[in-house]
Amino acid sequence: MTLSAQDATEQRQKKHVRDRWLLSAPALILIIAASVGPLLIVVLYSFLAPGSYGDVKWEFSTEGWFNVLFTRDIFDDTVSLADAHFSIFWRSIKLAFATTVFCLIFGFPTAYFIATRAPHNRSLWLFLITIPFWTNMLIRTFAIQEVIRSEGIINTLLMKIGIISAPIQMMFTDFAIMLGMTYVFLPLMVLPLYASLEKLDFRLIEAGYDLYASRFGVLWRIIIPLVKPGIIAGSILVFVPALSSYVVPRVLGGGKNLMVGNLIELQFGQGRNWPLGAALSVTLVIIVLFAMLYYVRNASKSGGSAHG
């Protein structure tokens, strides 16, 4: 009995889908094993009891999650809000947001400059933007340290000119952390913005000028709405790693201005409280997840309005 043409087509499609799944299986298994697996272990650890010298006791406990929000007095067991944790989370969000804003302020003109160059010159400028990725983040952070420390380039130059008589304390401050993260994550903002600006129809800008729009009006009413997906993508790419940054706050903050990444490392290290460290890690993942959901929702709205 011969199959009809429709049945044969359906079988070929099913075989094609099955073959694609089989080809994707090794990558899917690797992703699950390398990312989802460790995350599940961290979630499991967050519901266990802390060991005496690190590690965990295989006893169900919600003490780790309790300690994320509250702290218990070691003398009379009174419970109060974990102000230190809230302060660190707030500092992390504040610095990550400020870093994103400054990356946007510096990255937008840079991306616009590259997008308006001749097509054969754009590759060179993009190449220059990606050069910092060739260097380890720790080395780039130490480079910023050499610029802003008391005996660094900025203070030495200002003192020689006579503007200041004593070095300005920039190291071990929130400013130093924000400056370092802006320098490190700036290319992550420039590249998505360039991808959006490259597709921009510059005839719309000329039309705006023909209709007597000001430069600010063209920027606010034409350019920014059209490149909004690139702005959102770049902001997420900067905000997420900045929120969980560890190296930059550790080097430029000097251990005084902790961020969430440093707090998590402290619990797994000196604090020897792995369940609390795991609970803080999952809390950070939840915050990042909400940021990603916000991005997806705004990107879908932008896509819908663009098609409309």
ABEGO torsion letter per residue (X at the ends): XBBBAAAAAAAAAAAAAAAAAAAAAAAAAAAAAAAAAAAAAAAAAAABBBBAAEEBBBBBBAAAAAAAABBBBAAAGBBBBBAAAAAAAAAAAAAAAAAAAAAAAAAAAAAAAAAABBAAAAAAAAAAAAAAAABBAAAAAAAAAAAABAABAAAAAAAAAGABABBBBABGBAAAAAAAAAAAAAAAAAAAAAAAAAABBAAAAAAAAAAGBBAAAAAAAAAAAAAAAAAAAAAAAAAAAAAABAAAAAAAAGGABBBAAAAAAAAABAAGBAAAAAAAAAAAAAAAAAAAAAAAAAAAAAAAAAAX
